[in-house]
Amino acid sequence: MVRVAILGGTGHVGKTLVEVIGQDPRYSVVVLGRTIPAEKKPGVEYVSINYNDVSSIASTLEENQIHTVISCLMLTEKPIADAESATIAAAERSPSTRRFIASNWGPPTLEEKRNDSPWFPYQLASRDQLRETSLEWTEVVTGYFLDYWGMPYIKTNLTPDLLAVDVVHGVAGIPGTGNEPIAFAYSYDVARVVAEVVSVGEWDEHTYIVGDKLTWNEFVALAESARGRQFNISYDDVNKLANGDITELPNHKDNYHQFPREELRAMYASIGLSMARGAFDLDLSQSVHLRHPDLKMLTVKAMLQNIWRSRQEGPE
């Protein structure tokens, strides 16, 4: 049984990985974090660590015989990036630890895209650090999580984080021309594929897990069909996005408790600019789920039809 440690395993993507991998008899899961949560998954171990003490983290990895570390930390600011960096250094010191999945869960981290996102430099620093270790490592490339457009009805541990299309209110603010391809993947599908990835022999630097790819214009057409109504559509060109401006959607206000309005707009403008420049145009043929015929991925059309077809009466 392979011992797997998950950083950031108490929320969002991490919680989903803990749920799925924790039920797989091939693995024993340990959640590492600053604190131990009150709510715990049965059969999963929880261990607190001090991210400021590399030696202590290394000892924890060795004491728990951790073979593979999966990072689900959100590398959006330096203290969190430093936490992943410390864990990489600790994993290199730990005799039992052989593999490390760096946090990404989005488009591939590429040097030429460094300036496309404020958090890409943090991700690139982790990759550079991993290249200097003896660890086998990869990052999981998913495109954008499909869960967001099925909320609040889809099964998910993710919190609302919507840009481009507000399916509930029938409004869209499309980044770019709307003809740029965007890759999507459902979080539970990603977790099931990651469970297979952990057991494979060799890793590439980028592990693609993509369920579907289509343009925003195609996405909106499918959403309109599922909801049985026309959407009010606006387009945000590259210049507008580069200036940190976006079309505000009705559902954005639901996130203002988490991010101040201007901070949220800047974040969505940055992501939208990446989309308009092709960062989310991923090659479906590289998705590792294709090597496992029994693993079926949820498509955009199927999700929209399953979630919204019976809810055509308008905003809830």
C-alpha positions in Angstrom: 0.0 0.0 0.0 1.5 3.3 -1.1 1.5 6.1 1.5 0.4 9.4 -0.1 0.5 12.8 1.6 -1.8 15.6 0.5 -1.0 19.2 1.2 -4.0 21.5 1.3 -6.2 18.4 1.7 -9.0 20.1 3.7 -10.6 22.2 0.9 -11.3 22.6 -2.8 -9.3 20.2 -5.0 -7.4 18.7 -2.0 -10.6 17.6 -0.3 -11.7 15.9 -3.5 -8.4 14.1 -3.8 -8.6 13.0 -0.2 -12.1 11.7 -0.7 -11.3 9.7 -3.9 -7.8 8.5 -3.2 -8.7 7.7 0.4 -11.2 5.2 -0.8 -8.7 3.5 -3.1 -7.4 0.3 -1.5 -4.0 0.8 -3.2 -3.3 3.9 -1.1 -3.1 5.1 2.5 -3.7 8.9 2.7 -2.2 11.4 5.1 -3.3 15.0 5.1 -0.6 17.5 6.0 -1.4 21.0 7.1 -0.8 23.7 9.7 -3.7 22.6 11.8 -5.8 19.4 12.1 -9.4 20.0 11.0 -12.4 19.2 13.3 -14.1 17.4 10.4 -12.1 14.3 9.3 -12.6 11.7 6.6 -12.8 8.2 8.0 -9.7 6.1 7.2 -7.6 9.2 6.6 -4.8 10.4 8.9 -4.2 14.0 9.7 -0.9 15.4 10.8 0.0 19.0 11.6 3.3 20.4 10.3 5.3 23.6 10.6 6.1 24.9 7.1 8.9 27.1 8.6 10.9 24.0 9.7 12.1 21.9 6.8 13.8 19.4 9.1 10.6 18.8 11.0 8.6 18.3 7.8 11.2 15.8 6.6 11.0 13.9 9.8 7.2 13.8 9.5 7.4 12.5 6.0 9.8 9.8 7.1 8.0 8.8 10.3 4.8 8.4 8.2 6.7 6.6 5.4 5.3 8.9 2.8 6.2 7.8 -0.7 4.3 10.5 -2.8 3.4 14.1 -1.9 0.6 15.8 -3.7 0.4 19.6 -3.3 -3.0 21.3 -3.5 -1.8 24.5 -2.0 -3.1 27.6 -3.8 0.1 29.3 -4.9 -1.4 32.8 -5.1 1.0 34.5 -2.6 4.5 34.2 -1.3 3.9 32.6 2.1 1.9 29.7 0.5 4.6 29.3 -2.2 7.2 29.2 0.5 5.2 26.4 2.2 5.4 24.3 -0.9 9.0 25.1 -1.3 9.8 23.9 2.2 7.9 20.7 1.6 9.8 20.1 -1.6 13.1 20.5 0.3 11.8 18.2 3.1 10.7 15.6 0.5 14.2 15.6 -0.9 15.6 14.9 2.6 13.1 12.2 3.4 14.5 8.7 2.5 11.0 7.3 2.0 9.7 10.1 -0.3 10.2 9.5 -4.0 7.6 11.5 -5.8 6.0 15.0 -5.7 3.0 16.4 -7.6 3.5 20.2 -7.6 0.4 22.4 -7.2 -1.1 23.6 -10.5 -4.6 22.2 -11.4 -4.9 24.6 -14.3 -3.0 25.4 -17.6 0.6 24.2 -17.9 3.3 26.2 -16.1 5.6 27.5 -18.9 8.4 29.9 -18.8 7.1 31.9 -21.8 3.8 32.4 -19.9 5.5 33.8 -16.8 3.9 37.2 -17.2 0.4 35.9 -18.0 -0.6 35.4 -14.4 0.6 36.9 -11.1 1.0 33.4 -9.6 2.9 31.8 -12.5 6.3 32.9 -11.0 5.5 31.0 -7.8 4.7 27.9 -9.8 7.8 28.3 -12.0 10.0 28.6 -8.9 8.6 25.3 -7.6 9.4 23.6 -10.9 12.9 24.9 -10.9 13.4 23.7 -7.4 12.1 20.2 -8.2 14.4 20.0 -11.2 17.3 20.3 -8.8 16.2 17.4 -6.6 16.3 13.6 -7.1 12.5 13.4 -6.8 10.3 12.2 -9.6 7.8 15.0 -10.1 4.9 16.3 -12.3 2.2 18.9 -12.3 -1.4 18.1 -13.2 -2.8 20.2 -16.1 -6.5 20.4 -16.2 -7.6 23.6 -17.9 -10.5 25.1 -16.0 -12.7 23.2 -13.6 -16.1 22.4 -15.0 -17.7 22.3 -11.5 -18.1 26.0 -11.4 -20.8 26.1 -14.1 -22.8 23.4 -12.4 -23.1 25.1 -9.0 -25.0 25.0 -6.8 -26.4 21.6 -7.9 -23.3 19.7 -9.0 -21.4 17.5 -6.5 -18.2 19.4 -5.7 -15.9 20.6 -2.9 -14.9 23.7 -4.9 -16.3 27.2 -3.9 -17.9 29.5 -6.4 -15.4 31.0 -8.8 -17.2 32.0 -11.9 -16.0 34.0 -14.9 -17.2 34.3 -18.5 -20.7 32.7 -18.2 -23.3 33.1 -15.5 -25.6 30.1 -16.3 -28.1 30.9 -13.5 -28.8 34.5 -14.7 -28.2 33.9 -18.4 -25.4 36.5 -18.7 -22.0 36.1 -20.3 -18.9 38.3 -20.3 -16.6 36.4 -22.7 -12.8 37.0 -22.7 -11.3 37.5 -26.1 -13.3 36.8 -29.3 -15.1 33.8 -27.8 -13.5 31.6 -30.5 -10.4 30.6 -28.4 -10.5 26.9 -27.3 -10.8 26.3 -23.6 -10.1 23.0 -21.8 -12.3 21.8 -19.0 -12.3 19.0 -16.5 -14.6 17.9 -13.6 -12.8 17.8 -10.3 -14.0 14.3 -9.3 -12.9 13.0 -12.8 -9.5 14.6 -12.2 -9.2 12.9 -8.8 -10.0 9.5 -10.2 -7.4 9.9 -12.9 -4.8 11.2 -10.4 -5.3 7.9 -8.4 -4.2 6.1 -11.6 -1.3 8.5 -12.2 0.2 7.9 -8.7 0.6 4.2 -9.6 2.1 4.6 -13.1 5.8 3.9 -13.8 7.2 7.2 -15.1 5.9 10.8 -15.1 6.3 13.6 -17.5 6.7 17.1 -16.2 3.1 17.9 -17.3 0.3 15.4 -16.7 -2.7 16.3 -18.7 -6.2 15.5 -17.4 -8.7 17.1 -19.7 -12.4 16.2 -20.1 -13.5 18.5 -22.9 -12.4 21.4 -25.0 -14.6 24.0 -26.8 -14.8 27.7 -27.3 -16.7 30.1 -25.1 -19.1 30.8 -27.9 -19.8 27.0 -28.2 -20.2 26.9 -24.4 -22.7 29.7 -24.3 -24.8 28.0 -27.1 -24.9 24.8 -25.1 -25.9 26.7 -22.0 -28.6 28.5 -23.8 -30.0 25.2 -25.1 -29.9 23.7 -21.6 -31.6 26.6 -20.0 -34.1 27.2 -22.9 -33.3 30.9 -23.1 -31.0 33.4 -24.9 -28.2 34.8 -22.9 -27.1 38.5 -22.7 -23.6 38.3 -24.1 -20.7 40.8 -24.0 -17.1 40.5 -25.1 -14.0 41.7 -23.3 -11.2 42.3 -25.8 -7.5 41.8 -25.0 -6.9 45.5 -24.3 -9.7 45.7 -21.8 -8.5 42.6 -20.0 -4.9 43.8 -20.0 -6.1 46.9 -18.2 -7.7 44.7 -15.5 -11.2 45.3 -16.6 -14.0 42.8 -17.2 -17.8 42.6 -17.7 -19.2 42.2 -14.2 -21.6 39.2 -14.0 -24.5 39.0 -11.5 -22.9 36.1 -9.7 -19.6 37.9 -9.0 -21.1 39.6 -6.0 -21.4 36.2 -4.3 -17.5 36.1 -4.1 -17.0 39.6 -2.7 -17.0 38.3 0.8 -13.9 36.3 -0.2 -12.2 38.8 -2.5 -12.7 42.6 -2.6 -14.5 43.6 -5.8 -11.5 45.2 -7.5 -9.2 42.3 -6.5 -11.7 39.8 -8.0 -12.0 41.8 -11.2 -8.2 41.9 -11.5 -8.0 38.2 -11.0 -10.7 37.4 -13.5 -9.1 39.8 -16.0 -5.8 38.0 -15.6 -7.4 34.6 -16.2 -9.4 35.9 -19.1 -6.3 37.4 -20.7 -4.6 34.0 -20.4 -7.6 32.4 -22.1 -7.7 35.0 -24.9 -4.0 34.3 -25.5 -4.5 30.5 -25.8 -3.2 29.3 -22.4 -6.2 27.0 -22.0 -6.0 25.5 -25.5 -4.8 22.2 -24.3 -4.3 19.1 -26.4 -7.0 16.6 -25.6 -5.0 13.8 -27.1 -2.4 14.1 -24.3 -5.0 13.5 -21.5 -3.8 10.5 -19.5 -7.4 9.3 -19.0 -7.3 8.1 -22.6 -4.9 5.3 -21.4 -7.6 4.0 -19.1 -10.7 3.2 -21.2 -12.8 2.6 -18.1 -12.4 6.2 -17.0 -15.0 8.4 -18.6 -14.8 12.2 -18.3 -17.8 14.5 -18.0 -18.2 16.8 -21.0 -19.5 20.4 -21.0 -22.6 19.4 -22.9 -23.5 16.5 -20.6 -22.9 18.6 -17.5 -25.1 21.5 -18.7 -27.8 19.1 -19.8 -27.8 17.1 -16.6 -27.7 20.0 -14.3 -29.7 22.7 -16.1 -32.2 21.0 -18.5 -34.7 20.6 -15.7 -34.2 24.2 -14.5 -35.3 26.2 -17.4 -37.6 28.5 -15.6 -35.0 31.2 -14.9 -32.7 32.3 -12.0 -33.2 30.3 -8.8 
